Amino acid sequence: MADLEFTLRKQYPAAGTSGGFTLNVSLECLSGITVLFGASGSGKTMTLDALAGFLRPDVGRIVLNDGILFDGGSGACLPPQRRAVGYVFQNYALFPNMTVEQNLAFGIQHLPPLERTRKIREMLDRFGLAERAKSRPAGLSGGEKQRASIARALIPEPRLLLLDEPVRGLDHPLREDFYEILHSVRERHRIPILLVTHDATEGFLLGDQMAVFGAGEIVQVGTPEQVFRHPRNPEVARLLGISNIFEGVVEQLDPMANHSLLRTPRFSVNLAYLPGRLRGDTVKICIPREQVSLVPAGHGSSAGPHDNRIPVHILEEVFTPATVRMKLQVSAVDPHAPKTPNTSTDTQDTPLIEVEVSRRSHRKMKLDQQKDWLAELPLDSIHVFDA
């Protein structure tokens, strides 16, 4: 049974010339980190606010460890201070007129003085804040504010921890520090942790479960790997940063050979057999750029009859600290490829394939010594979207 279960619906009417918004989400969470991932304005923070008790849904139910926090049918709605929920806001929301020590003490005033002092010292030591105990938030660095906010959220021993984009605005080293802290919190406290982010990489790195939000709804739930390898639709794929999304017509279907051929307006792609599809059907596929290989044309490289090797030339290179992302243009458009019906312009009019490799692999390629290249799309890395 899930540690946290909720169904929430909240209607926001249209204001002026802008349209309304409806939050309509359901989710089950075990202890561990559930990433709420999606674009800004998709309902992620509203969901946290409803769980914390700052926003009252129109209808729904929230159950935490078999205890009801909210039930629209009966009218039950616990106030925020009785929900045993820790909340780390985007701006950390530390009380500016209190020291770090006083901020931590705020949520445990009900404890005896000696117990309160012991817990505060323990948290200060654990989060490396002992030397900043008497400092006020204005005198803290971004990383120290973050750690103080997490410590304050955890000191009352909550049954649920909510984190709303806690690394926004922090540089890379501070993000790495936070990731270590969060893994430690996950292992030590064994409670559901909901982390809001619009950074797919962060979600893959931290999450045990990922819920993808779109326009007030959860459109896909699974492990980060499941979501990344099998996005539900092209919109989810784009949110995840998958740019290699193509549309084409099924030209061959051979169940005995477990083979299909998809012809796009730019090139042909071999796929596994597509059950339930017919010749002439329009199909969309995607492949992460990290799964695409760039191999030299010729040089005795062998390819099987069902391999996907597409002649390309390198159009652009974008360097990051760890990788190089290359945009590849298909060298020749197949003159026999039919115009795909209902093909969106962003897939038909952009004959580009993206590949991302490590800086080390990029150096080994010796691009200046090789003119002709092939983009290799491994068959087992190609995802076919559901009809």
N, C-alpha and C positions, 0 to 999 in steps of 0.2 A: 504494500500500500504506500502511496506517495506521502511524503512528509508535508507537502503543500499542494493543495488543489484549489483552483479558483476559476470561476466563470464570471466575467464582468461585462456589463453593457452600460455605456454612458453616452447620451445624445447631447451634442452641442448644436444649438440652432444657428442658422445663418445669421451673420451680423453685417448689416449694410449690404454692400455688393458682393461680399465673399460668401462662399457656400458653407454649409454646416459640416460638422465632423462627428462621426460615430465611432466610439471605441467598443469593439465587440470581440473579446478574446477569452479563450479557455486554455488552461495549461496545467499539467501535473509535474511536480518537481521532487526529486529525491535530495538527500543531503549531497552537497557538492556544488559545483558552479554551473548555473544555467545562464547562458549568454542571451540577452535580448538584443538582437541585431537588426538594424534597418536604417533607413534614411531618416534625416531629421523630420519631425512632424508626423511620424508614423504611429505614435501612441505608446512608445516605450516608457517615457517618464510618467505619463498619465497612469500607466499600469503600476509603476512603483508607488505613486502617490495614493492610488486606491488601496494597495496592500498595506501601506503605512497608516492609512486612516485620514489622510489629508484631503482626499477626494471621495465623495460618497457616490457609488454607482447608482443608476436608476434601478437596475435589477441585477441579480447575480448572487454569488455565494463565495466566501473565502473560508477555507478550513485549513488550519495549521496544527499539525500534531493532534488531530482528532478534535481540536477545539474550534468553535465557530467564531471568527472575527467579524464576519458580516453575513447577513442573510436577508435578502430583499423580501422574501416571502413573509417572514415573521417580524421583520423590522429590527432585528438584532444588529447592532453596530457598535463595537467596542471603540472607545476613544483611542487616539494614538498612544497615550501613555500607558494603556493597559494591554497593548498588543504584543509586548516583548519583541519589538522589531527594531533593529538597528539600521540607521539610514545615513549614508555618506553622500552628501550632495555634491553637485558639480563645483560649487564655490566653497565647499567644505563647511560653511555656515558655523564656524566657531564663534562663540560669543566674544566680541571684540574688547569688552571691558573686563574680561576675566583672563587670568593666567592659564597656561596649559593645565596646571594642576587643578585649578578651579573648574575648568571646562570638564575635566574627567570626573570631578566630584559631583557635577550637576545631576547626573542620572542615578546616583546611588546614595542620595541623601537619607534614604530610609534605613541604611545599614548603621550598626553601632560604630562609633568613631574609630576604634582600633581596627575593625574589619575594613572600614572605608579607607583608612590610611594604608593598610597592607595592600589592598587591591590597586590603589593609585600608584604606589611605588612599584608594584609588579608590572603594571602596564607601562609606566615611564621607562623602566629598565628594558622591557621586552621590545619596545619600539624606539629605543635609542634616544629618549627625550629627557633623561634624568637631568642633564645640564640645562635644559630649557624649561624646567618645571615652573619657574617664576616669570617666564617671559609671556607677553601678550601676543596674540596672533599677528599684529602688525610687525613685530620683530622677528618673525619666523620666515624661513625660506619656503618655497613652494613644496618641496619634499617634506619638510617638517610639518607644515600645515596638513598635508595629506596624512601623514602618520598619526598626528594628533587627532584628526577627525576619525580615522579608523579606530584608534584606541578608545575614543569617547563612545563610539557606536558599540564596541565590544564589551566595555567594562560592566554593563548591567547584565551580561550573559544572555543576549537575545536568542530567540529561537529561529530567527530569520534575519539575514543581513542583506540590505539593499545598497547597491553601489551605482550611482548615476554618473557615468563617464568620469571616473576618478582620476584618470591620467591626462585629461584634456589640458593642454598648455604646458605640460612637463616635457623636458628634454629626454633624450634616449636613456642616459644613465639613471635618471630618476624613475623612468618607466620600468626599467629592469629591476630596480629596487622594489617597486610596488609589486611586480609579478612574484618576486620571491616572498614578500610579505603575504600576498594573497594565497599562495600555495601553502604557506605555514598555517594561515588561518583555516583554510579548508581542511587540513589534516588534523588540526588540534580541536576544532569546535564541532565538526561533524553536523553542520546545520545546512539548510538550503541557503545558497548565496545567489542572488540575482544581480547580474552585472550588465548594465546598459552600455552599449558601444555602437559606433558606426564604423569601426575599424575591423574589417574582416580578419586581418592577420592576428589582431589581439584576441578575437573570438576563437580562432583555431588554436591559438597557443594556450588559452586559459580554460576553455569550456569543457565540461563533461557532457553538456547538452546545449543545443543551440535552437532558439526559436526566432524565426525570421519574420519581422513585421513588415506589413505593407498596407498603408491607408487604413489604419485602425484595426487591422486583423492580423492574426498569426497565420501566415501562408504556408509555412513548412516547419516541422520539428524533427530533430534527429541529432545524432552525434555530429560534431563539426565535420568529421570526415565524410559521413553519409551525406550531409547537406552539400559539401563541396563537390563530391564525386557525382551526386545525383540531384542537382538542383531541379526544383519542381517545374520551373518555366524559365524562359529567357530573362524575365524581369529579375528573378532571384539570382540567376547567373551573373547578370550585370552588377547587381548589388555586391556580389562576392568578388567582383573584379575580373570576371572571366570575359575577355573581349573577343575570343574566337568563337563567335556564334554564326552559324551558316544555315541557309535554307536551300533545299533542293527538292528534286522530284525522284521518287523511287523508280529506277529503270530496270533493275533485275532483282528477283527474289528466288532463292534456291534453298529450300529447307534441308535437302539432303546434304548439301555442302556447307550448311550453316553460313550462307553468304547472301549479302544484299549489296546493291550498287546504288549510290545516291549521286545524281548529277546536279551540281549547282551551276549557276550561270558562269562560274569561273573555272571550276575543276570538278573532277569526279572523286568520290570517297567510297572506299570499300568498308562495309559494316558487317556485323554479325546478322544472321537472319532476323527479320523484323516480323514477328507473328502479329496477325491482325491487320497488317497493312497490305495494300494492293499496289500493283504497278500504276504509276501515274499519281499516287498520293503525294502530297506535299509534306515534307518532314523537316523539322529543325533539329540541329545538333550543336553541341559545344565541346570544346576541349580546352583545358587550362593551358596557358602559355608555358607553364613549367613542364608540361608533358610533351610538348612539341620538341623535336630534335632538328638541328640544322646540320646536314651532312654534305660533304663535297660531292658534286656530280662527277661521275666517272671514277677514276682511280680504282677500278675493279670492285667497287662496292656492289654487293648482290642484293636483289630485292625479289621477294616472292610475288606470285601473280596477284595476291590480295593485299599486298603492302600499299601503304599510302605515301608515295613520294612525289611531291609536287615541285616542279621547277620554279624557282623564285630568285629574286635578287634583293639585296639588302637596301632598304629605302632609308632607314633611320636607326640610330643607336642612342639609347638613353642610359646613362651610367648612374647607378646608385652605389652606396658604400659597399654593398656585398654582391650585387648582380649587375648584369647588363641586359636591358630589354631591347629587343630588335623588332622593328616592323619590316615585314617581308612582303614584297609585291609579287603576285603571281606573274611569271614571265610571259605566259601566253594564255589567252582566253580560248577555251575550247569552242571552235566555231559551230559544233554540232549540239552544244548545250542549249536546251530549250529555255525560253523565257519563263521563269517560274511564276505561276499565278499567285496573286496575293502576297508577293514578296515585298517586304518592307524595304525602304530605300537604304536603311543603315546596314543591311546585309548584302543587298544586291549591288549597290553602287560603290562599295568599299572593298576592292580586291586585295585585302591585307590579311596576313596571318602574323600573329605575334608569338615570339618565343622569348623566354627568359632563361639565362644561364648564369652560372657563377662567374665572378671576375677571372678566376683561375682558368675555367674552361674557355672563356672568351680569349684569353691570351694564347691558349694552345691552338686555337682555330687558325691563327695566322691569316686573317681575312685579306691582308694585302697581297697574299700569294695565290689566292683562289678567287676566280671570278664567278663561276657557275655553282649554284647551290641547290640543294633539295630540302624542302621542309617535309619532315617525316612525321605523320600523325599516327601513333600506335593505335591499332584497332581497339585494344582493351581500355584505352583512355578516352575514347569518344563516347559521350553521353547523348542518347537520343531522348528528346523531351516527349513526355506523354502526349497522346493525341488530345 
